[in-house]
């Protein structure tokens, strides 16, 4: 349903320090705990200053991000310094900063990690703390998508010879890698687990324009417009979605990868890529390497191209397919939705009530009725 959530946060003039509170006797310890992806991001539970916290795992964010409730209940202490951030939609804003005396997940403890404080409905309504790369990069991680368990360790996790070995490099603590497809090399691809989709590619270069033009001639492009939710802004992106026949990841070929092409400052792999292509993803930050236990055949889901958003008490259409489609031709951006699956949208009494429901919606179809139309049932779209 929702095309994408991008929670990447960039910092201007960033400097920070922190320390790891781990005893040597625990250096070999591995702590394992469950995670869920009910709201499309990878979320697990822990503590901040001894109080419960839900962490959303985001390698694309330089620092952590939290709303005012984390300040109000003592999980974060505000510092007398503001900082300018740039989000995934290239918007900038001055925000407050703060620190947590002690953060804990499993029995792993982090002292004094810095965070940004700004109210983003997606995070606030679900009481999520965006765990950024300033903490993630300190340790090593093992994400088991089959068991829905995540493990953390000071030492690198062991790997098997057949695992795909993806070397990464870091800028502002954020991991980047190299990908290849169609005879082209992408030399700076952000690994962004705060992005819920699969692969975004900037379409501004001549090579990319030629690639897209060839696919258009073959009638293998899919046009749509969708809402992109950043840390401090929202934007509508007109996107060309193409199934890339073969994506080279560390010498391994991943076939038929749904890929979004549009003007973006950051070509990136999202959490959807790792979920669909691997049983397990190992992030050995101490070796600057990701390892993927690849599935025999990735099972990429068809996209749901209908987008909705809450706006001043109304539910509006905010994304749709731009192809010649008998259903999508009946709706326009900005149309007011008066019922969803037979239930009146007036039953949503607040933005948080809608956001919590919307981001956890996992059905294969949705029936909406706009103010001036009849009920229409939308399903996932099979890409050309």
C-alpha positions, 0 to 999 in steps of 0.5 A: 500500500504505502510506496515508501518510508525513508527515514534517512537523516543527514547532518551538516557540521556533525561532531559527536562522541560516545563510549561503549559500556561493555566489560571484557568478560562479555566481549564474546557474548552474543545477545539475541532478541526478536524483531518485527516488521509490522510497520515495514521497518525492522523494530525491536525492543530495548531500554533508554535510561532504564525505560522501555523503548522501541528501536527502528533500525536505520543504517541510513541515518547518521544519528538517532532521531526521536520525538518530544515524548522521549524528552518528556519521559526522561529517555532523552536529555536535551542539550543546549545545541541545535543542529541542521539536518537534511532529510531524504527529500533534501529538505533542511531544518534546525532541530534540537539535540539530546543524549541518553545516559544509557541505551540497552538492547539485549544486555548490550549497553551504549553510553551517551549516544547523541540524538536529534529531536523532531516530531515525525508522525510516523515515529511519534505515533508508534513511539519509535526511536530511530536507531542511527548509524552512530550506534549501529556501527559500534557493533556487529549484527545478525538479522535472521529474516526467517526466525525474525530474530536479531543478534548483536555482538562485539566480535564479528559473526562467523560466516559460511564460504557460500555467503555473498560478501559485500564490502562497504565503506563509510561516510558519516558512519553510514554504509555505502557499497558498489552495485552493477547492472546492465553494463553500468557500475553504481559506485556509491550506493547507500545501504539504508535500512530505514527505506522500506522498499528495495532499490532506488536509483538516481535517473539523472545521468545520461546512461540511466536515461538511455537505459530507461529509454530502451525499456520504454521502447520495449514497453517494460516501464511502469510509471507511478507517483507516490508519497515519500515520507522523510524525517522532516518533510514529505514529497511526491515522487514521479517514478519509473519502476523497472524490473532489472533483469540481473543485479550484480551484488558482490559478484552474485547475480540477483535476478528480476529486481524491482527498481525505482528510478527517479531524481534522488540525491542518494541511490540506495538499497532498502530493508526490502532488498535484504528481506527478500533476497536473504535468509540472513544478513550479517553486518560485521561492521568491524570488518566493513563487510555485509554477508548475505545468506541468499535465498535460492529465488528471491520472492519480490512482492508486486507493489501496491501503488495506491497511497493515502495520507491524513491531512487536517482530518481528511484522508486523501489519495496521495499516490497512484499508478500513472499507467493507462489503468481502468481503476487508477483512471477513476481517482486523482491525487487529492481526492478525498476518501470517505470510506476504506473497506466499507468503514467511514474514514471519519472513524479516524479521530486523529492523525496517529490513529490513522498512521498506526493503522495505515502503516501496519495494513498488510492485506492484499487488497483495499477498497476505497470510496472517494467523495464523488465516486463509487467503491473501487477495489485495488490490488497489487500491480504486476510489473511489466 
